[in-house]
Amino acid sequence: MAPHATDPVTAPTPGRTFQPYIPATQSPAEFTAKAIALGILFGVIFGASTVYLGLRAGLTVSASIPIAVLAISVLKKFGGSTILENNIVQTIGSAGESVAGGVVFTIPALIFLVPHGPAYFNYTQILLLAFAGGILGVLMMVPLRRALIVKEHGVLPYPEGTACAEVLVAGERGGKLAALVFSGLGIGALWKSLSWIFGVFRTEVGHSIARTGVLPNATVAIDISPEYMGVGYVIGPRIAGTMVAGGVLSWLVLLPLISIMGAYITVPFPPITSANALNAATGQPFLISEMGPGQIWSAYIRYIGAGAVLAAGLITLGRSLPTIVSSAREGVMGFGVWALRAALRTERDKDDARDN
């Protein structure tokens, strides 16, 4: 029996047939003009914030939950909405920030690696790359949806998707979730205005040991900003601790180690980058022994970090490859079979004449 409209969203259970919150036999308003327009608007706003956060903090967080909360609040002002319309808004909006995340983690790397990278890429190229990536993502997800979501329901937890569903259901019952989002937005804006625009207080504090110290160029610094605190709260202590460990390794281990080794290197050590290209005092590229902490980080340590990220990505891809291959095979093989069974709303991967 399908759940009543007030039933809570239950945690997925392996081996149990899932009953959606909105029964599959019902087709309330979903892909409407106002949902599409609001989703695009949120996609632009959260996409821009994703680019800023990704370039500043080195990672992003999904915007699905805040977009879902805002969708419920905003659409109530325009005559109300169904839970499926709210879901469409958060889907479109979070897809926009996901595409922005894909851009911010790939294009800078290409600019970083390609000779004359900043001059090579322009806004039109980046726009077309993002558009192509978004289209490919949608086309790949259609055949994989049944293999990764339908068949794996109760096996893969999808914690963020489950939490987003809880938010949407809670919005159906009413509440003040949007007030929390707007209060966080206000606090962040106030903090940023006082520190960044008006300069009432400093948010960056740090100290570096001299090149002649026991740990030459070792640096400890902190940047107290609302975006960092928000990201840290969302990703949790385990991932945040991993990032802190990376910072400790870079600035308190590798930086002094390179500085100590550099004291014995009497010629410029490659790669020669803009960080160490020319010492105005000597007219030659900087020696490591002449560099400050920021120069060593730009010239050497960030390359080590990029290599670590690449290695982690390859390891993750290798571990996930069997699942990806099997899911793709099942998706393609079952595409025609499922199409014949797609009489119910929840079993259709595309709209057709039955929606008219």
Secondary structure, DSSP 8 states (H G I E B T S, - for coil): ----TT-------TTS----SS-TT---S-S-HHHHHHHHHHHHHHHHHHHHHHHHHS-----HHHHHHHHHHHHHTTT---HHHHHHHHHHHHHHHHHHHHHHTTHHHHHHHSTTHHHH--HHHHHHHHHHHHHHHHHHHHHHHIIIIITTBTTB--HHHHHHHHHHHHHHH---HHHHHHHHHHHHHHHHIIIIIS-SS--EEEEE--TTSSSTT-EEEEE--HHHHHHHHHHHHHHHHHHHHHHHIIIIIIHHHHHHHHTT--S--S---TTSS-BTTTTB---GGG--HHHHIIIIIHHHHHHHHHHHHHHHHHHHHHHHHHHHHHHHHHHHHHHHHTTSGGG-SS--GGG-
